[in-house]
């Protein structure tokens, strides 16, 4: 909500709040700006005629008038609080988004600071032992099984807790998430592919980690695991489903008792 819109809404609310229904015992009412009881009469400012008028107190349903006015004031106060909370939330969203660099990629939240994670170089290894360095579209068209792998069995990028938080700024409107990497001699497996003969349809499998997602800007999201991670190898991934195009930012969670993990660098 823009500040101008909020201002206009507040002005409208103020105008509505200024008008009061002065209920009469015959079921009708006068729309008034204000009123006051003076002995046996009620003096009020008529909204319709823009002048002060008087009416016998005996004709006025004062109890209903006061109860309705108090109810309306409470409702307007609640709506004003909700609007203020919404404005503060939007300001906080803008402040949060402004913290993240404009470059696409993944950023780890560490010690109140953001640290960019270098994108990993992945390769596709087919069932026949052939590999394609760096996963790029179009996908390899060799039918059969394949895996998307990272070199080495352990990531050099350690996180300092079992529920790490990341920001991901997407390059395009694609799928993204967090995955656990499979173990393989000399490598870590990001995805397993099955490429169907003839149609060349690609089916991807990966060990998804359930995450919370919070959008904080256009193409910008904050993600973190719903549950504490088990020690192991992980990655934040961005991919186009069925297209063999995946980008990987790897990390690991390895508890080290007695060591201050807040000093670990990415």
HELIX and SHEET records of a PDB file:
HELIX    1   1 UNK A    3  UNK A   18  1                                  16    
HELIX    2   2 UNK A   57  UNK A   59  5                                   3    
HELIX    3   3 UNK A   62  UNK A   99  1                                  38    
HELIX    4   4 UNK A  261  UNK A  263  5                                   3    
SHEET    1   A 4 UNK A  20  UNK A  23  0                                        
SHEET    2   A 4 UNK A  29  UNK A  38 -1                                        
SHEET    3   A 4 UNK A  41  UNK A  46 -1                                        
SHEET    4   A 4 UNK A  51  UNK A  56 -1                                        
SHEET    1   B 5 UNK A 113  UNK A 117  0                                        
SHEET    2   B 5 UNK A 105  UNK A 110 -1                                        
SHEET    3   B 5 UNK A 165  UNK A 169 -1                                        
SHEET    4   B 5 UNK A 220  UNK A 225 -1                                        
SHEET    5   B 5 UNK A 211  UNK A 217 -1                                        
SHEET    1   C 5 UNK A 131  UNK A 133  0                                        
SHEET    2   C 5 UNK A 122  UNK A 126 -1                                        
SHEET    3   C 5 UNK A 144  UNK A 151 -1                                        
SHEET    4   C 5 UNK A 187  UNK A 195 -1                                        
SHEET    5   C 5 UNK A 182  UNK A 184 -1                                        
SHEET    1   D 5 UNK A 131  UNK A 133  0                                        
SHEET    2   D 5 UNK A 122  UNK A 126 -1                                        
SHEET    3   D 5 UNK A 144  UNK A 151 -1                                        
SHEET    4   D 5 UNK A 187  UNK A 195 -1                                        
SHEET    5   D 5 UNK A 202  UNK A 205 -1                                        
SHEET    1   E 4 UNK A 207  UNK A 209  0                                        
SHEET    2   E 4 UNK A 175  UNK A 180 -1                                        
SHEET    3   E 4 UNK A 232  UNK A 240 -1                                        
SHEET    4   E 4 UNK A 245  UNK A 253 -1                                        
END                                                                             
